[in-house]
Amino acid sequence: MKEQLQKDFENIIKNLSLSQKDIEIKKFCLDNFIYKGFPNRKEEDWKFSDLNQIIKKNIGELSFYSDYTSTNKVDTSVFVDGLEHNKIVFINGRIEKIDFDYEKKDQIEIIDQSETINKFNNHNSLSDLNNAFTNKSFKILVKKSYQLAKPLIIYHTTNSKIWSKNINLKLDFELNKDSSLRVIDLFNDTSEKNFLNIFYNFDLKENAVLKNYKVDKFENKNIKYSFNNIEQNKNSISETFILSSGSNFFKNEINCNLKGEYSSAFVNGICSLNNDKHHEIRTIINHLTENTKSYQLIKSVLEESSKAVYQGKIFVNSKAQKTDGYQLSKAILLNKDSEFNAKPELEIYADDVKCSHGSASGSLNEDSIFYLMSRGLSYHQSRELLINGFLLDVVEKITDPEIKNLIKNMIGIKE
Amino acid sequence: MDNREKEIENLKDYKYGFSTDIENIQAPKGLNEDVIKFISNIKKEPEWMLKFRLKAFERFKLLKEPNWQKPKYPKIDYQDLYYYSAPKSMKDKPKSLDELDPKLLETYKKLGIPLQEQARLNGIAVDAVFDSVSVATTFKDELTKKGIIFCPISEAIQKHPELVKKYLGTVIPTTDHFFATLNSAVFTDGSFVYIPEGVRCPMELSTYFRINASNTGQFERTLIIADKGSYVSYLEGCTAPMRDENQLHAANVELIALDDAEIKYSTVQNWYPGDKDGNGGIYNFVTKRGLCKGKNSKISWTQVETGSAITWKYPSCILKGDNSIGEFYSIAITNNHQKADTGTKMIHLGKNTKSKIISKGISAGNSDMTYRGLVDISSKAKNSNNYTQCDSLLMGNKCGAHTVPYIKNKNSESNIAHEATTSKISEEQLHYCQQRGLSSEEAVGLIVNGFCKEVLQQLPMEFAVEAQKLVGISLEGSVG
């Protein structure tokens, strides 16, 4: 793999006009990645999902170079109907379109960030990989007191032109005082056997509100890793919703730093899996100052030989008195081959806190099925009704009514 | 000062901190094959036992000391320890208690464990382990009548080799982790219990561990076998003198429950925790593992952990037999600079197996406490259940409380439920108690005891009273 990495790296550098300093940083990151390799089960954070093995088994040899000189045609049929929205379109990892038509032009700034700065508070080798190979990254800056009229949908589209490729994406968002932004990440893949490595950084200033919805719904054979770093200042609110379902492997990581008083973070997630899919949601909520709040709800429904993992951590440092932290993960195992692993973790150094977590996994309640069947439903209908109800609980946590409906329609949950 | 206050005053410092001035025989310092042969030789062990030790030692040389645990400690120089230390008077084993060195008897009297049988009223059979050897076992005759074997493990190796050979190392193999393997190589003494088929042990069996000599590691090994349909309740207590240096205690405890058998294992661990600034104290790195081998068997661990500078242990149950039950009740209290990383592992292999974990952690002062647990339901363990509850209580903002549960469910017919909370004693509760005339310390004591009650209830009577007092003492000075 080492030779491949170096060769592809040289190719990428050649096509980019970078300063000497930048090349050095990228080179440094590459060396780091070569040294560490893909994360494996020996690392505590990857204990339940050995990415190295998964890539080996599903993809084999990866290539890290993509030719970004030619444009791809944007297929408008993937765009969401019935919801006016701003767009960023990635096709095979290349940004094809940035469109903020519905917004006031002077309130949003799109800054081309050619500089490579490792902002991510993430020590795994994937951030090194990302830094070394991202060809272009943008910073989206929402100005003071501006609230976007329409949500932003980021389309992550891949097509059959790519195969066994590693794609690295990076976006940086800054939400200034009193601003708000709704972001939907929509994954749409017709490609197979690629590894997508996505890093987002969100910087929320005072009173800013961020809502991020990640929707991985469509069946595909790709392997994905997504990392959200969210920095939160005073009174800011972040809401993250994850629907993890379509890809072969998907690990979503949310790292949230509650730095300002009265800031709060909400993370809700659904893993709805079949076949031999393997998904993981990992959250780290760092309560760093007084009076901060976090709430997490993760539910999984596992069919066939699928496997879901939830690793959640609430960290409270000694200054963060009056912290309120809550975490709940539930899983339904529908098949004898399905598997659910959880590691809900609390690390607490302050005494005046209210922190709790709960985790439950098990089968569908037979009594409930019996009840529904006695009311005339078939076994299949009862089962579906119960599962829908189980998942609806999480969808209902979405605070934006428009997007809630969109997501409900997408996963076909009827009320 | 009334009596109660006096009592508290006496207990404020570690009351078991004295050391006994007694002549010792020690193995040469260091860890090598010769030392292992020395230990084996002095214990007049048969050939197979020496082989067992040497095999473990070979393995040990390949292992690396783990360092994933939360409480970090300075590197231990394993060559700078004595692996065997025994009172000189024990060289020729006394035949009865009357021949026992009076200094030893006095030591145990000071600890509140009279070894003379006539002095005992509450009917608990005791095996006392002093440094590396077992010094006395009481109530032997009465137990023998029922066919129960309760003796030092070194004696069992000679007198009941067929049992020891059959079961030793079956739950904790010589190829296990670093400290367990070290123990397999150099273990010196410990208790051996065998309860024959269908016998309900008429009294509580108890071992009392005492580290006396300095610079000594204590490596004891306990093996308890409950044959079909039998029942035994076993207690373990530990203390050590106050010393500035850290001492290592790495014991192995193996429990085996056959069909329909039940083992109840209770520990009140009160090793010297070090002084207020965190100097000295015992490193308590113990491997405890129970195997529910037979159908309908049950193993229940209850522990009250108040001592030791660092406690690092996970009493576990392997639920192999169908319908077997594993239970774990724990109170862990850390104060000053103590650190604890403790919890349990419940490994469900058989059908219809059940496990229950109740863990209560209290941290005060500058201490740090971690609950780390594993619940693993394998794909064959149909219809299994686990319930876990771990609550932590924090006193002050210089201490930490952490919960790290690992939950693995590979069976769709099994259920796992896990709950954990962390909080502090509420102002309202304190206010209410103080309003009723209790001092703030008494109020905290009362609330903490209430918090621990679920676990304290599981302890045998005599221990429960002691444990309750211990809970109060351990938190002394942490309020205000």
Interface residues (C-beta under 8 A of the other chain):
Chain A: E44 S318 Q321 A331 L333 L334 N335 K336 D337 S338 E339 F340 N341 A342 K343 P344 E345 L346 E347 I348 Y349 A350 D351 D352 V353 K354 C355 S356 H357 G358 S359 A360 S361 G362 S363
Chain B: W68 S379 S392 L394 M395 G396 N397 K398 C399 G400 A401 H402 T403 V404 P405 Y406 I407 K408 N409 K410 N411 S412 E413 S414 N415 I416 A417 H418 E419 A420 T421 T422 S423 K424
